[in-house]
């Protein structure tokens, strides 16, 4: 089976080598230092004197390479004895070039020539002939890519086609079944949609849609989530008049669903123990009509300031942002009607937002359930009799999801499962208890997510 290049559209003006060098440095930092792509990219773009068009090119090139590493390495290895044998610097230049030739409108000659120039600038003189020869060989072959045989090696085919590490595909196949796994994989490289949560304390969904229209932004109401809008053609969100007026905040649909399933009531005392940057706290406060108290916590003071600033912009007075260690004893017990425990996780549900997550080692992820269980254990002390505890992650990994909450219930007889009432249009696609919900990206084009609720017995 083959994959050919995409049809050529209008050729853009050649991009200067400087943006490519910027992209190269970001990619090498992510691979070599284990840095986060978003942080590395933002730092590089803020320090580079680039035109907006060049910044957009760098962003697309960095994320495009990271999203398609497996596919790109498959192409490169078909012309070598294996991309893993290459020096990291050479492999990075080849990935960039092949991505431009297959997925972008970059002229083939420009992709080759600029890659050779970059190699010389980086003093990789002995590699220039190799890079030039491999890329030109790929062009002579019509840029056709032979994928693994789907019938003989279905999982390998999917891993190469969608640039998914084999360990991750095997995890999803074993945990959720082959059909679910195959539905997840195409979502890994999709552009995530932009959702807004309507600040119902200040406006209505209809009024906000009209405000967006006045600003040239397309806003469509979600079919399954109340007061949730899907945005298009936004430009810089922070520059929109409705943003300045505090009429919405950006929040993925899965996070909004999590808050909806938490079912906070006006007058409740709510703790959000891992809250920054504050999106869930804001939505909970809005669902409570800004009545009661939402104690929004984070370990780092600068992130707590983000929460406080966001609450001020939105006019949400019931939010109390405070520095609090989710693992430490704080002297507070039996005080909350609702505790939201959205724990640090592997992020396997948000790969399309952070493609470098695919480069994580399975061993690193294996250490997380112990941390998550400890945070959950501490958060449970805040729940008063009859109160509820909501556990959530943005990952698709049973060891971090159902296994954690299942172990908690086994060791905490004072708590019992609390069934989730799903909104119309949201249905479970795997077999799981009614106190749990695994949200897959293909269900409603949201992030992958897990939600579970328990109640402390009266």
C-alpha positions as CSV (number, residue, x, y, z in Angstrom):
1,X,0.0,0.0,0.0
2,X,1.3,3.4,-0.8
3,X,0.9,7.0,0.3
4,X,1.7,9.6,-2.2
5,X,2.3,13.3,-1.8
6,X,-0.6,15.6,-1.3
7,X,-1.7,17.5,-4.4
8,X,0.3,20.7,-4.9
9,X,-1.6,23.9,-4.2
10,X,-0.4,27.4,-4.9
11,X,3.3,27.6,-4.2
12,X,4.2,30.0,-1.4
13,X,7.2,32.3,-1.6
14,X,10.4,30.5,-0.4
15,X,10.9,30.7,3.3
16,X,14.3,32.0,4.5
17,X,16.7,29.5,6.2
18,X,16.4,31.4,9.5
19,X,13.0,30.0,10.4
20,X,14.2,26.5,9.6
21,X,17.1,26.9,11.9
22,X,14.7,28.1,14.6
23,X,12.5,25.0,14.1
24,X,15.6,22.7,14.1
25,X,16.7,24.1,17.5
26,X,13.3,23.6,19.0
27,X,13.1,20.0,17.8
28,X,16.6,19.2,19.0
29,X,15.7,20.7,22.4
30,X,12.6,18.6,22.7
31,X,14.4,15.4,21.7
32,X,17.7,15.9,23.3
33,X,16.7,17.6,26.6
34,X,13.2,16.2,27.0
35,X,11.7,19.7,26.8
36,X,8.1,20.4,26.2
37,X,7.4,21.5,22.7
38,X,5.1,24.4,23.6
39,X,7.5,25.9,26.1
40,X,10.5,25.4,23.8
41,X,8.6,26.8,20.8
42,X,7.3,29.9,22.6
43,X,10.8,30.6,24.0
44,X,12.4,30.3,20.5
45,X,9.7,32.5,18.8
46,X,9.9,35.2,21.5
47,X,13.7,35.4,21.0
48,X,13.7,35.3,17.2
49,X,13.1,38.3,15.0
50,X,10.7,36.7,12.6
51,X,7.8,37.9,10.5
52,X,4.4,36.5,11.4
53,X,4.4,34.4,8.3
54,X,7.8,32.9,9.3
55,X,6.6,32.3,12.9
56,X,3.6,30.4,11.5
57,X,5.9,28.3,9.3
58,X,8.1,27.4,12.3
59,X,5.1,26.5,14.4
60,X,3.7,24.3,11.6
61,X,7.0,22.6,11.0
62,X,7.8,21.9,14.6
63,X,4.4,20.4,15.4
64,X,4.1,18.7,12.1
65,X,7.4,16.8,12.6
66,X,6.5,15.9,16.2
67,X,3.1,14.6,15.1
68,X,4.5,12.5,12.3
69,X,7.8,11.3,13.8
70,X,7.0,7.6,13.3
71,X,5.9,8.1,9.7
72,X,8.9,10.2,8.9
73,X,11.4,7.8,10.4
74,X,9.7,5.0,8.4
75,X,10.4,7.0,5.2
76,X,14.0,7.7,6.2
77,X,14.8,4.2,7.3
78,X,13.6,2.8,3.9
79,X,16.7,4.6,2.4
80,X,19.1,3.7,5.2
81,X,19.8,0.8,7.5
82,X,17.5,2.5,10.1
83,X,17.0,6.0,11.2
84,X,18.0,5.1,14.8
85,X,21.6,4.7,13.5
86,X,21.8,8.2,12.3
87,X,23.2,11.1,14.3
88,X,20.3,12.9,16.0
89,X,21.2,16.2,14.2
90,X,21.1,14.5,10.8
91,X,17.9,12.6,11.6
92,X,16.3,15.9,12.6
93,X,17.2,17.6,9.4
94,X,15.9,14.7,7.4
95,X,12.6,14.6,9.3
96,X,12.2,18.3,8.6
97,X,12.9,17.9,4.9
98,X,10.7,14.9,4.4
99,X,7.8,16.5,6.3
100,X,8.0,19.6,4.1
101,X,8.0,17.5,0.9
102,X,5.1,15.2,1.9
103,X,2.8,17.4,4.0
104,X,3.6,21.0,3.0
105,X,3.7,22.9,-0.3
106,X,7.4,23.5,0.0
107,X,9.1,23.0,-3.4
108,X,11.2,19.8,-3.4
109,X,14.3,21.7,-4.5
110,X,13.9,24.2,-1.7
111,X,13.5,21.5,0.9
112,X,16.7,19.7,-0.3
113,X,18.8,22.8,-0.7
114,X,17.8,24.5,2.6
115,X,18.5,21.2,4.4
116,X,22.0,21.0,3.0
117,X,22.6,24.7,3.9
118,X,21.5,24.0,7.4
119,X,23.8,21.0,7.6
120,X,26.7,23.3,6.6
121,X,25.7,26.0,9.1
122,X,25.7,23.3,11.8
123,X,29.2,22.1,10.6
124,X,27.8,18.7,9.6
125,X,30.0,18.8,6.5
126,X,30.4,15.0,6.2
127,X,26.6,14.6,6.2
128,X,25.8,17.1,3.5
129,X,26.3,14.6,0.6
130,X,24.3,11.9,2.5
131,X,21.4,14.3,3.1
132,X,21.4,15.5,-0.4
133,X,21.5,12.0,-1.9
134,X,18.8,10.5,0.3
135,X,16.3,13.3,-0.3
136,X,16.9,13.3,-4.1
137,X,16.5,9.6,-4.1
138,X,13.1,10.0,-2.4
139,X,12.1,12.6,-5.0
140,X,13.1,10.3,-7.9
141,X,10.9,7.6,-6.4
142,X,8.0,9.9,-6.7
143,X,7.9,10.5,-2.9
144,X,5.8,7.3,-2.6
145,X,5.9,5.6,0.7
146,X,5.3,1.9,1.2
147,X,3.5,1.2,4.4
148,X,3.6,-2.2,6.2
149,X,1.1,-4.7,5.0
150,X,-2.2,-4.0,6.8
151,X,-3.4,-7.6,6.7
152,X,-0.2,-9.2,7.9
153,X,0.8,-6.6,10.5
154,X,-2.3,-4.4,11.3
155,X,-0.9,-2.8,14.4
156,X,2.4,-2.0,12.8
157,X,0.6,-0.5,9.8
158,X,-1.5,1.7,12.1
159,X,1.6,2.8,14.1
160,X,3.4,3.9,11.0
161,X,0.4,5.4,9.3
162,X,-0.5,7.5,12.4
163,X,3.0,7.9,13.9
164,X,2.1,6.1,17.2
165,X,4.6,4.3,19.3
166,X,4.0,0.6,19.3
167,X,3.8,0.4,23.1
168,X,1.0,2.9,23.1
169,X,-0.9,1.2,20.3
170,X,-0.5,-2.1,22.2
171,X,-1.8,-0.4,25.4
172,X,-4.9,0.9,23.8
173,X,-5.6,-2.3,21.8
174,X,-5.4,-4.3,25.0
175,X,-7.3,-1.9,27.2
176,X,-10.1,-0.8,24.9
177,X,-10.0,-3.3,22.0
178,X,-8.8,-3.1,18.4
179,X,-11.8,-1.1,17.1
180,X,-11.4,1.6,19.7
181,X,-7.7,1.8,19.2
182,X,-8.1,2.2,15.5
183,X,-10.6,5.1,16.1
184,X,-8.2,6.8,18.5
185,X,-5.1,6.8,16.3
186,X,-6.4,9.1,13.5
187,X,-7.2,11.8,16.1
188,X,-3.5,12.0,17.3
189,X,-2.5,14.5,14.5
190,X,-5.8,16.3,14.1
191,X,-6.0,20.0,14.8
192,X,-7.9,20.3,18.1
193,X,-11.0,22.4,18.1
194,X,-11.3,25.5,20.2
195,X,-14.1,25.5,22.7
196,X,-15.4,28.4,24.8
197,X,-17.3,28.2,28.0
198,X,-20.0,30.9,28.2
199,X,-19.7,32.9,31.5
200,X,-23.4,32.6,32.4
201,X,-22.9,35.0,35.3
202,X,-22.4,37.8,32.8
203,X,-24.1,36.8,29.5
204,X,-26.0,34.1,27.6
205,X,-25.0,31.8,24.9
206,X,-27.1,33.6,22.3
207,X,-25.7,37.0,23.3
208,X,-22.1,35.8,23.2
209,X,-22.6,34.2,19.8
210,X,-23.8,37.6,18.6
211,X,-20.8,39.3,20.1
212,X,-18.5,36.8,18.4
213,X,-20.3,37.4,15.1
214,X,-19.6,41.2,15.5
215,X,-15.9,40.3,15.9
216,X,-15.9,38.1,12.8
217,X,-15.7,34.9,14.8
218,X,-17.8,31.8,13.9
219,X,-19.3,30.4,17.1
220,X,-21.6,27.3,17.0
221,X,-23.4,25.9,20.1
222,X,-22.4,22.4,21.2
223,X,-25.0,19.8,20.5
224,X,-24.4,18.0,23.8
225,X,-23.0,20.5,26.3
226,X,-25.0,23.6,27.5
227,X,-23.3,27.0,27.3
228,X,-20.4,25.5,25.3
229,X,-19.4,27.1,21.9
230,X,-17.2,25.8,19.2
231,X,-15.1,28.7,17.8
232,X,-13.5,29.2,14.4
233,X,-11.5,32.1,12.8
234,X,-10.8,33.6,16.2
235,X,-7.4,35.1,15.6
236,X,-5.8,36.2,18.9
237,X,-8.5,35.2,21.5
238,X,-7.2,37.7,24.1
239,X,-7.8,40.6,21.7
240,X,-11.5,39.9,21.2
241,X,-13.9,42.3,22.9
242,X,-16.0,39.5,24.6
243,X,-12.8,38.3,26.2
244,X,-12.0,41.7,27.6
245,X,-15.5,41.9,29.0
246,X,-15.1,38.5,30.7
247,X,-17.9,36.8,28.9
248,X,-16.1,33.5,28.3
249,X,-13.0,31.5,28.9
250,X,-11.4,28.9,26.7
251,X,-11.9,25.4,27.9
252,X,-12.0,22.0,26.1
253,X,-15.4,20.3,25.9
254,X,-14.2,17.3,28.0
255,X,-13.3,19.6,30.9
256,X,-16.6,21.3,30.6
257,X,-18.3,17.9,30.7
258,X,-16.3,17.1,33.8
259,X,-17.7,20.2,35.6
260,X,-21.2,19.4,34.4
261,X,-21.0,15.9,35.8
262,X,-19.7,17.3,39.1
263,X,-23.1,18.9,39.5
264,X,-22.2,21.7,42.0
265,X,-25.0,23.6,43.6
266,X,-25.4,27.2,44.5
267,X,-24.0,27.8,48.0
268,X,-21.7,24.7,47.9
269,X,-18.2,24.7,49.3
270,X,-16.0,23.3,46.6
271,X,-12.3,22.5,46.5
272,X,-10.4,22.3,43.2
273,X,-7.2,20.8,44.5
274,X,-5.1,20.9,41.3
275,X,-6.7,23.9,39.7
276,X,-4.3,25.9,37.6
277,X,-4.8,27.5,35.2
278,X,-8.3,27.6,36.6
279,X,-10.7,26.6,33.8
280,X,-12.6,24.0,35.9
281,X,-12.8,26.4,38.9
282,X,-14.3,29.1,36.6
283,X,-16.9,26.7,35.2
284,X,-17.9,25.3,38.6
285,X,-18.3,28.9,39.9
286,X,-20.5,29.7,36.9
287,X,-22.6,26.6,37.4
288,X,-23.0,27.7,41.1
289,X,-24.2,31.1,39.9
290,X,-21.2,32.6,41.8
291,X,-22.8,31.7,45.1
292,X,-20.9,29.7,47.7
293,X,-17.2,29.2,47.6
294,X,-14.7,27.6,45.2
295,X,-11.3,27.2,46.8
296,X,-9.0,26.9,43.8
297,X,-5.6,25.5,44.7
298,X,-2.2,25.1,43.2
299,X,1.3,24.5,44.5
300,X,3.0,27.4,42.6
301,X,2.3,31.0,43.5
302,X,2.6,32.3,39.9
303,X,0.0,29.8,38.8
304,X,-2.3,30.8,41.7
305,X,-2.0,34.4,40.4
306,X,-3.2,33.1,37.0
307,X,-6.3,31.7,38.6
308,X,-7.0,34.9,40.6
309,X,-6.5,37.1,37.5
310,X,-8.9,34.9,35.5
311,X,-11.5,35.0,38.2
312,X,-11.2,38.8,38.3
313,X,-11.6,39.1,34.5
314,X,-14.7,36.9,34.6
315,X,-16.2,38.7,37.6
316,X,-16.4,35.5,39.7
317,X,-16.3,36.6,43.3
318,X,-16.8,33.2,45.0
319,X,-13.4,31.9,43.9
320,X,-10.7,31.9,46.5
321,X,-7.3,31.2,44.8
322,X,-4.7,29.9,47.3
323,X,-1.3,28.2,47.3
324,X,-1.8,24.6,48.6
325,X,0.2,21.4,48.2
326,X,-2.2,18.6,47.1
327,X,0.1,16.1,48.9
328,X,0.5,17.9,52.2
329,X,-1.6,18.0,55.3
330,X,-3.3,21.4,55.6
331,X,-5.4,21.0,58.7
332,X,-8.7,21.1,56.7
333,X,-11.0,18.1,57.0
334,X,-14.7,17.3,56.4
335,X,-15.4,20.8,55.0
336,X,-16.4,20.5,51.4
337,X,-19.6,19.5,49.6
338,X,-17.6,18.7,46.5
339,X,-13.9,18.1,45.8
340,X,-12.5,18.1,42.3
341,X,-9.3,16.1,42.0
342,X,-8.0,16.6,38.5
343,X,-4.6,15.0,39.0
344,X,-1.3,15.3,37.0
345,X,-1.2,12.5,34.4
346,X,0.5,11.2,31.4
347,X,-1.7,13.3,29.1
348,X,-2.4,10.5,26.6
349,X,-5.8,12.1,25.9
350,X,-4.3,15.4,24.7
351,X,-1.5,14.2,22.3
352,X,-2.9,16.3,19.5
353,X,-2.3,19.4,21.7
354,X,1.1,18.1,22.9
355,X,2.6,15.7,20.3
356,X,5.8,15.4,22.3
357,X,3.9,13.2,24.8
358,X,4.3,10.4,22.3
359,X,8.0,10.4,23.0
360,X,7.6,9.6,26.7
361,X,9.0,6.4,28.0
362,X,6.5,3.8,29.4
363,X,8.6,3.6,32.5
364,X,8.0,7.3,33.2
365,X,4.3,6.9,32.9
366,X,4.4,3.9,35.2
367,X,5.3,6.0,38.2
368,X,2.2,8.2,38.0
369,X,-0.5,6.0,39.6
370,X,1.3,6.2,43.0
371,X,1.3,10.0,42.9
372,X,-2.3,10.1,41.7
373,X,-3.4,7.8,44.5
374,X,-1.6,9.9,47.1
375,X,-3.3,13.1,45.9
376,X,-6.7,11.4,45.8
377,X,-6.1,10.1,49.4
378,X,-5.3,13.6,50.6
379,X,-8.2,15.2,48.7
380,X,-10.7,12.7,50.3
381,X,-10.0,14.2,53.7
382,X,-11.7,17.4,52.6
383,X,-15.0,15.8,51.8
384,X,-17.7,16.1,54.4
385,X,-20.2,13.3,55.1
386,X,-22.7,13.1,52.2
387,X,-20.2,15.1,50.0
388,X,-18.8,14.0,46.7
389,X,-15.3,13.5,45.3
390,X,-14.7,13.8,41.6
391,X,-11.5,12.2,40.2
392,X,-10.4,13.1,36.7
393,X,-7.5,12.9,34.2
394,X,-6.8,13.9,30.7
395,X,-5.3,10.5,29.9
396,X,-6.4,7.3,28.3
397,X,-4.7,4.7,30.5
398,X,-6.6,2.3,32.8
399,X,-3.7,2.2,35.3
400,X,-4.2,6.0,35.9
401,X,-7.9,5.9,35.6
402,X,-10.2,3.1,36.7
403,X,-7.4,1.2,38.5
404,X,-6.7,4.3,40.8
405,X,-10.3,4.9,41.7
406,X,-11.0,1.2,42.1
407,X,-8.1,0.8,44.5
408,X,-9.3,3.9,46.4
409,X,-12.8,2.4,46.9
410,X,-11.4,-0.9,48.1
411,X,-9.3,0.8,50.8
412,X,-11.8,3.5,51.8
413,X,-15.1,1.9,53.0
414,X,-16.4,5.3,54.0
415,X,-16.8,6.1,50.3
416,X,-19.2,4.6,47.7
417,X,-19.5,4.9,44.0
418,X,-21.7,7.8,42.8
419,X,-23.4,7.2,39.4
420,X,-22.8,9.8,36.7
421,X,-25.8,11.2,34.9
422,X,-24.7,11.6,31.4
423,X,-26.1,14.4,29.2
424,X,-28.1,13.4,26.1
425,X,-25.7,12.7,23.3
426,X,-22.9,11.3,25.5
427,X,-22.8,7.5,25.8
428,X,-20.2,5.1,27.0
429,X,-18.4,3.2,24.3
430,X,-16.6,0.8,26.6
431,X,-17.9,-1.4,29.4
432,X,-17.3,0.5,32.6
433,X,-19.3,1.1,35.9
434,X,-21.9,3.9,36.0
435,X,-19.7,6.0,38.3
436,X,-17.0,6.3,35.6
437,X,-16.8,7.7,32.1
438,X,-13.9,7.4,29.6
439,X,-14.2,10.1,27.0
440,X,-12.5,9.4,23.7
441,X,-11.5,12.1,21.2
442,X,-13.7,10.6,18.5
443,X,-16.9,10.8,20.6
444,X,-17.5,14.5,20.5
445,X,-14.2,15.9,19.1
446,X,-13.0,16.7,22.6
447,X,-9.8,15.7,24.4
448,X,-9.5,12.2,25.8
449,X,-10.6,12.3,29.4
450,X,-11.6,10.2,32.4
451,X,-14.1,11.1,35.1
452,X,-15.2,9.2,38.1
453,X,-17.4,10.2,41.1
454,X,-17.6,8.8,44.7
455,X,-19.6,9.9,47.6
456,X,-18.7,9.9,51.3
457,X,-21.4,8.0,53.2
458,X,-23.5,10.1,55.6
